[in-house]
């Protein structure tokens, strides 16, 4: 059954690549701005009244070493997706680097709680996802999309999130409650890490988030060749 599902995904994305290959790489296309702003408003209200307060509470209750350990665990799990996309992009040296990090942190680092790989000289890379892989394969961004609950994306990156969810170790946890709890803690930890960003945003918040998304995405696709003014805002 799982093999059949993966085959269907492969067929779908082979068609997607064909259809989107003609889209210009960087179009700054926000043709759905009116709808995007409505979705953004709903997302922002949900964040303001639910996610942000929960993240503030999480930050207050979690001792710093424990909070860092949780962050490290989820960062370590992300290496699986990084490695697969490294290989799909032909970045074999980076795939070996990210694999080494995963093996060291999963074993000696006790499931990723401790980032021993960094101490061994294997610093964490910026990461790879299937959206970046499609870009390397020549698929253009397409229109900018603000997705309900998920946030900023593009026509290329939105379906790619589904592929990345398949490569995530979370997808192979049989117990639904455990799987959803893990994903919820991951989301909460990431939001807690962005609390300091809240005070940086100025002007039109929608445009601020959109521009950050475009610039950070292109920075990652080009492996840092272009200037990145926004540093660690990639999770916003």
Beta strands, then each sheet from edge to edge (+ up, - down):
strand 1: 144-147
strand 2: 151-154
sheet 1: 1+ 2-
end
